[in-house]
Amino acid sequence: MSETAVDKIFRALMERIVTGDLPAGEKLRQDHIARDYEVSHVPVREAFLRLEAKGLAKSIPHKGMRVTALEPTEIREVIEMRVALEVLALTHAMPRHDAESVSTAEAARRDCDAATDMVTWDRCNRRFHLALLAPCAMPRLLASIEDLHITAARHMFANWRTRWAPRPDGDHAALMTAVQAQDLAQACDLLRRHLRRVS
């Protein structure tokens, strides 16, 4: 499915907010964004609504659309929610994994290990986690998990950007081994520990 103008603007702005390129409180100027993407105001407004739904921006009376502030206390809640929801999704995904879905997850894992900058790594990391869980075929659950990934990524960029370094992820490799062996108990245990370790 081809990406619409709304998708393109939303994803570009989302990534800039997640990485901190657009800091908290920054005004999102509809005119400038419409001009940059050579579109009318309609897709820009739609992209703003999506950002607002994800908690990344907020419309403030007389001040326009602004990037929301990070709440330092929310990361513990986000991690515990990810543990609960991702383990649930993995439990339903494991019996449905086939050669194609395992291959997709493995490709994402390799891309993650090969990333030489944090932006690329974050993109591949989210792709890996979602590839592991996608066979659960529970769209509402996956959408909630994706929202949590976005919030977690904002905190990671805020706290780890200067300390990030490329490295192979042993947890990801172990998870793939457990998935390929269809060892649900081991996979769930590894996922719990992995998600709590990054806090």
C-alpha positions as CSV (number, residue, x, y, z in Angstrom):
1,M,0.0,0.0,0.0
2,S,1.5,3.3,-1.1
3,E,2.2,6.0,1.5
4,T,-0.2,9.0,1.5
5,A,0.8,12.6,2.0
6,V,-0.7,12.4,5.5
7,D,1.3,9.2,6.3
8,K,4.5,10.8,5.1
9,I,4.1,14.1,7.1
10,F,3.0,12.2,10.2
11,R,5.9,9.8,10.1
12,A,8.5,12.6,9.5
13,L,7.1,14.7,12.3
14,M,6.8,11.7,14.6
15,E,10.5,10.8,14.1
16,R,11.6,14.4,14.6
17,I,9.7,14.5,17.9
18,V,10.8,11.1,19.1
19,T,14.5,11.9,18.4
20,G,14.2,15.3,20.1
21,D,14.9,17.2,16.9
22,L,11.5,18.9,17.6
23,P,11.7,19.7,21.3
24,A,8.9,19.9,23.9
25,G,7.0,23.2,23.5
26,E,8.0,23.7,19.9
27,K,5.2,25.1,17.7
28,L,4.3,23.0,14.7
29,R,3.6,25.6,12.0
30,Q,0.9,24.4,9.5
31,D,1.9,26.9,6.8
32,H,5.6,26.0,6.9
33,I,4.9,22.2,6.9
34,A,2.4,22.5,4.0
35,R,5.0,24.5,2.0
36,D,7.8,22.0,2.8
37,Y,5.7,19.1,1.6
38,E,4.0,21.0,-1.2
39,V,0.5,20.1,0.0
40,S,-2.6,21.9,1.1
41,H,-3.3,22.4,4.8
42,V,-5.7,19.4,4.8
43,P,-3.1,16.6,5.1
44,V,-1.1,18.7,7.5
45,R,-4.1,19.0,9.8
46,E,-4.8,15.3,9.5
47,A,-1.1,14.5,10.4
48,F,-1.5,16.9,13.4
49,L,-4.5,15.0,14.6
50,R,-2.6,11.7,14.4
51,L,0.3,13.2,16.4
52,E,-2.2,14.4,19.0
53,A,-3.8,10.9,19.2
54,K,-0.3,9.5,19.9
55,G,0.3,12.0,22.7
56,L,3.2,13.7,20.7
57,A,1.5,17.1,20.2
58,K,-1.3,19.1,21.7
59,S,-3.5,21.9,20.4
60,I,-3.3,24.8,22.8
61,P,-5.8,27.7,22.6
62,H,-4.2,30.8,21.1
63,K,-0.8,29.1,20.8
64,G,-1.4,26.5,18.1
65,M,-0.2,22.9,17.9
66,R,2.8,22.3,20.2
67,V,5.1,19.3,20.9
68,T,4.1,17.7,24.2
69,A,6.6,17.5,27.1
70,L,8.0,14.2,28.3
71,E,7.0,13.1,31.7
72,P,10.0,11.5,33.4
73,T,7.8,9.4,35.7
74,E,5.9,7.7,32.9
75,I,8.7,5.5,31.7
76,R,8.3,2.9,34.5
77,E,4.6,2.6,33.6
78,V,5.4,2.3,29.9
79,I,7.9,-0.5,30.5
80,E,5.4,-2.5,32.7
81,M,2.7,-2.0,30.1
82,R,5.0,-3.2,27.4
83,V,5.9,-6.2,29.4
84,A,2.3,-7.1,29.9
85,L,1.1,-6.4,26.4
86,E,4.1,-7.7,24.4
87,V,4.1,-11.0,26.4
88,L,0.4,-11.4,25.7
89,A,0.9,-10.7,22.0
90,L,3.9,-13.1,21.8
91,T,1.8,-15.8,23.5
92,H,-0.7,-15.6,20.7
93,A,1.9,-15.0,18.0
94,M,4.2,-18.0,18.7
95,P,1.9,-20.8,17.4
96,R,1.3,-18.8,14.2
97,H,4.9,-18.0,13.3
98,D,6.0,-19.6,10.0
99,A,9.1,-19.6,7.9
100,E,8.2,-16.2,6.3
101,S,7.4,-14.4,9.6
102,V,10.5,-15.8,11.3
103,S,12.6,-14.7,8.3
104,T,11.1,-11.1,8.5
105,A,11.9,-10.9,12.2
106,E,15.4,-12.3,11.6
107,A,16.1,-9.7,8.9
108,A,14.9,-6.9,11.3
109,R,17.2,-8.3,14.0
110,R,20.2,-8.3,11.6
111,D,19.4,-4.7,10.5
112,C,19.2,-3.7,14.2
113,D,22.7,-5.2,14.9
114,A,24.1,-3.5,11.8
115,A,22.8,0.0,12.6
116,T,25.5,2.6,13.0
117,D,23.4,5.4,14.3
118,M,20.7,5.6,16.9
119,V,17.9,6.7,14.6
120,T,18.4,3.7,12.3
121,W,18.8,1.4,15.3
122,D,15.5,2.7,16.8
123,R,13.6,2.2,13.6
124,C,15.0,-1.4,13.2
125,N,14.4,-2.2,16.9
126,R,10.8,-1.3,16.7
127,R,10.5,-3.2,13.4
128,F,12.0,-6.3,15.1
129,H,9.7,-6.2,18.1
130,L,6.6,-5.7,15.9
131,A,7.7,-8.6,13.6
132,L,8.0,-10.9,16.6
133,L,4.4,-10.0,17.6
134,A,2.6,-9.4,14.3
135,P,1.4,-13.0,13.8
136,C,-0.8,-12.7,16.9
137,A,-3.2,-11.0,14.4
138,M,-4.7,-8.7,17.1
139,P,-4.7,-5.2,15.5
140,R,-5.9,-3.3,18.6
141,L,-3.2,-4.9,20.8
142,L,-0.5,-4.2,18.2
143,A,-1.6,-0.6,17.9
144,S,-1.4,-0.1,21.7
145,I,2.1,-1.7,21.7
146,E,3.2,0.6,18.8
147,D,2.1,3.7,20.8
148,L,4.1,2.4,23.8
149,H,7.1,1.9,21.6
150,I,6.9,5.6,20.4
151,T,6.8,6.8,24.0
152,A,9.6,4.5,25.1
153,A,11.7,5.7,22.1
154,R,11.3,9.4,23.1
155,H,12.6,8.6,26.6
156,M,15.5,6.6,25.2
157,F,16.6,9.4,22.9
158,A,16.3,11.9,25.7
159,N,18.4,9.8,28.1
160,W,20.7,7.7,26.0
161,R,21.6,9.6,22.8
162,T,25.0,10.7,24.0
163,R,25.8,7.2,25.4
164,W,24.5,5.1,22.6
165,A,27.0,2.9,20.7
166,P,26.5,0.2,18.0
167,R,26.4,-3.3,19.4
168,P,24.9,-6.7,18.6
169,D,21.9,-7.4,20.8
170,G,22.2,-10.8,22.5
171,D,18.7,-10.6,23.8
172,H,17.3,-10.3,20.3
173,A,19.4,-13.3,19.1
174,A,18.2,-15.4,22.1
175,L,14.6,-14.4,21.4
176,M,14.9,-15.6,17.8
177,T,16.4,-18.9,18.9
178,A,13.4,-19.4,21.3
179,V,10.9,-18.5,18.6
180,Q,12.5,-20.8,16.1
181,A,12.4,-23.6,18.7
182,Q,8.8,-22.8,19.6
183,D,9.8,-22.5,23.2
184,L,7.1,-20.2,24.5
185,A,8.1,-20.1,28.2
186,Q,11.7,-19.3,27.3
187,A,10.7,-16.6,24.8
188,C,8.3,-14.9,27.2
189,D,10.9,-15.0,30.0
190,L,13.6,-13.5,27.7
191,L,11.2,-10.8,26.5
192,R,10.2,-9.8,30.1
193,R,13.9,-9.5,31.1
194,H,14.8,-7.7,27.8
195,L,12.2,-5.0,28.2
196,R,13.0,-4.4,31.9
197,R,16.7,-4.2,31.2
198,V,16.4,-1.2,28.9
199,S,14.8,0.9,31.7
